Amino acid sequence: MTVNGASKRKLVLVTGGAGYVGSVVVDELLARGFQVRVLDALLHGTVSSLLLSWANPQFEFIRGDVRDPAARGRAVQGVDAIVHLAAIVGDPACARDTELAHEVNLNGTVAMLEDAVGAGVERFVFASTCSNYGRTNGNSFADEEFELAPVSLYAETKVAAEAEVLQPKDGIVPTCLRFATVYGTSPRMRFDLTVNEFARDLALGAELVVFGEQFWRPYIHVRDAARAVASVLEAPREIVGGEVYNVGNTSENYRKLDIVDLLRKRLPDATVKFVHRDEDPRDYRVSFEKFAGGVGFKSKRSVADGIDEVIALVRSGLIDDPYAPRFRN
Ligand SMILES: NC(=O)c1ccc[n+]([C@@H]2O[C@H](COP(=O)([O-])OP(=O)(O)OC[C@H]3O[C@@H](n4cnc5c(N)ncnc54)[C@H](O)[C@@H]3O)[C@@H](O)[C@H]2O)c1
């Protein structure tokens, strides 16, 4: 976009931008020269995650709810693209208040999208999840065509919202990103995510109880997740328009047992108790080749890097109580 021959920065609205993924996305987009506006209801009760961006003249913050038409109306004004992260995130949080989960994750997404179309927004990037696959069989890796079999309300709301986002609409280019489970340090830290939780517990000498150690999941570092969002915004519309991408790295699928092994190499005295489970509805390995081929995305960090990062964090004393409720959803 050009104004009087000079190129104008793209304005990106990041909903949920104060969150675990969102605060790193904001930082990544500002670093790449985007102008960023955040709309967030601050469910986790803190704004410290965005203080680093506060003084940046390209940054704006609106405290508001995606279910509130007035807040949405303010938020979409003059926006070129929306990265829609705001959600009730994770199975426990959605199970705690099922009505809220539906309202925010599905209805809030539809309302955001309708307002985006009305305001002439060009792109809509929707944060979905690899949990949508539920279970893959034997040695197969789920690609984007794999049957969706959500086994929690959280994933059900994401599957339903994806279907709405992908409905053709005039002018707007939607893209759905099915993120692997995220790990690593963020200004809004979460210790309820597998890698972060396991690393915290073992680094602090607690006994770790692992349920269903043989079940697979893919993982991605929070900084790579943020780079993925930026890559989509920078990719040509013709490539990413109407597409669904798994976001992660095919070589970063792990069983919980593999994560424990990586931890034990670093913490040989760790105490781990395995509680065997024959059935877990969530057991999936995922292929990330479409995103690598189509957008040229390659993750830079591994679960081993994330483990080192989180062990160092909890031992540093920078966080006084890593078990405080504000660090989980
Ligand atoms: N963290 C993961 O492992 C992971 C994996 C796959 C997908 N995702 C998706 O990425 C997105 C971000 O997840 P996260 O881990 O950062 O979670 P998070 O809970 O840290 O962030 C969510 C943010 O959304 C905000 N929010 C919630 N309801 C809102 C509402 N009604 N209006 C405005 N803001 C609202 C919260 O205040 C919070 O800041 C979510 O859409 C999630 O489903 C996350």
The ligand as an SDF file (V2000), in Angstrom:
LIG
                    3D

 44 48  0  0  0  0  0  0  0  0999 V2000
   -0.7720  -22.2360   23.4900 N   0  0  0  0  0  0  0  0  0  0  0  0
   -0.9460  -23.2950   22.6830 C   0  0  0  0  0  0  0  0  0  0  0  0
   -0.3350  -24.3750   22.8730 O   0  0  0  0  0  0  0  0  0  0  0  0
   -1.8570  -23.1760   21.4900 C   0  0  0  0  0  0  0  0  0  0  0  0
   -1.9030  -24.2660   20.5960 C   0  0  0  0  0  0  0  0  0  0  0  0
   -2.7770  -24.1980   19.5130 C   0  0  0  0  0  0  0  0  0  0  0  0
   -3.5410  -23.0500   19.3040 C   0  0  0  0  0  0  0  0  0  0  0  0
   -3.4740  -22.0150   20.1780 N   0  0  0  0  0  0  0  0  0  0  0  0
   -4.3290  -20.8450   19.9490 C   0  0  0  0  0  0  0  0  0  0  0  0
   -3.5510  -19.6630   20.0280 O   0  0  0  0  0  0  0  0  0  0  0  0
   -4.3500  -18.6040   20.5750 C   0  0  0  0  0  0  0  0  0  0  0  0
   -3.6310  -17.9680   21.7540 C   0  0  0  0  0  0  0  0  0  0  0  0
   -3.4450  -18.9400   22.7890 O   0  0  0  0  0  0  0  0  0  0  0  0
   -2.5610  -18.6290   24.0770 P   0  0  0  0  0  0  0  0  0  0  0  0
   -1.8320  -19.8580   24.4390 O   0  0  0  0  0  0  0  0  0  0  0  0
   -1.8190  -17.3660   23.8380 O   0  0  0  0  0  0  0  0  0  0  0  0
   -3.6840  -18.4020   25.1850 O   0  0  0  0  0  0  0  0  0  0  0  0
   -3.8670  -17.2110   26.2510 P   0  0  0  0  0  0  0  0  0  0  0  0
   -5.0150  -17.6140   27.1150 O   0  0  0  0  0  0  0  0  0  0  0  0
   -2.5660  -16.9010   26.9060 O   0  0  0  0  0  0  0  0  0  0  0  0
   -4.2900  -15.9700   25.3600 O   0  0  0  0  0  0  0  0  0  0  0  0
   -5.6190  -15.7140   24.9740 C   0  0  0  0  0  0  0  0  0  0  0  0
   -5.8630  -14.2220   25.0960 C   0  0  0  0  0  0  0  0  0  0  0  0
   -7.1800  -13.9470   24.6290 O   0  0  0  0  0  0  0  0  0  0  0  0
   -7.7720  -13.0070   25.5180 C   0  0  0  0  0  0  0  0  0  0  0  0
   -9.2220  -13.1750   25.4610 N   0  0  0  0  0  0  0  0  0  0  0  0
   -9.9450  -14.2590   25.8630 C   0  0  0  0  0  0  0  0  0  0  0  0
  -11.2570  -14.0320   25.6770 N   0  0  0  0  0  0  0  0  0  0  0  0
  -11.3610  -12.7980   25.1320 C   0  0  0  0  0  0  0  0  0  0  0  0
  -12.4530  -12.0040   24.7110 C   0  0  0  0  0  0  0  0  0  0  0  0
  -13.7240  -12.4380   24.8390 N   0  0  0  0  0  0  0  0  0  0  0  0
  -12.2160  -10.7930   24.1720 N   0  0  0  0  0  0  0  0  0  0  0  0
  -10.9440  -10.3230   24.0670 C   0  0  0  0  0  0  0  0  0  0  0  0
   -9.8670  -11.0170   24.4700 N   0  0  0  0  0  0  0  0  0  0  0  0
  -10.0660  -12.2500   24.9900 C   0  0  0  0  0  0  0  0  0  0  0  0
   -7.1980  -13.3340   26.8910 C   0  0  0  0  0  0  0  0  0  0  0  0
   -7.2940  -12.2210   27.7720 O   0  0  0  0  0  0  0  0  0  0  0  0
   -5.7670  -13.7170   26.5410 C   0  0  0  0  0  0  0  0  0  0  0  0
   -4.9090  -12.5990   26.6280 O   0  0  0  0  0  0  0  0  0  0  0  0
   -5.6990  -19.2020   20.9270 C   0  0  0  0  0  0  0  0  0  0  0  0
   -6.6130  -18.9350   19.9080 O   0  0  0  0  0  0  0  0  0  0  0  0
   -5.3900  -20.6870   21.0090 C   0  0  0  0  0  0  0  0  0  0  0  0
   -6.5360  -21.4700   20.7510 O   0  0  0  0  0  0  0  0  0  0  0  0
   -2.6420  -22.0460   21.2730 C   0  0  0  0  0  0  0  0  0  0  0  0
  1  2  1  0
  2  3  2  0
  2  4  1  0
  4  5  1  0
  4 44  2  0
  5  6  2  0
  6  7  1  0
  7  8  2  0
  8  9  1  0
  8 44  1  0
  9 10  1  0
  9 42  1  0
 10 11  1  0
 11 12  1  0
 11 40  1  0
 12 13  1  0
 13 14  1  0
 14 15  2  0
 14 16  1  0
 14 17  1  0
 17 18  1  0
 18 19  2  0
 18 20  1  0
 18 21  1  0
 21 22  1  0
 22 23  1  0
 23 24  1  0
 23 38  1  0
 24 25  1  0
 25 26  1  0
 25 36  1  0
 26 27  1  0
 26 35  1  0
 27 28  2  0
 28 29  1  0
 29 30  1  0
 29 35  2  0
 30 31  1  0
 30 32  2  0
 32 33  1  0
 33 34  2  0
 34 35  1  0
 36 37  1  0
 36 38  1  0
 38 39  1  0
 40 41  1  0
 40 42  1  0
 42 43  1  0
M  CHG  2   8   1  16  -1
M  END
$$$$
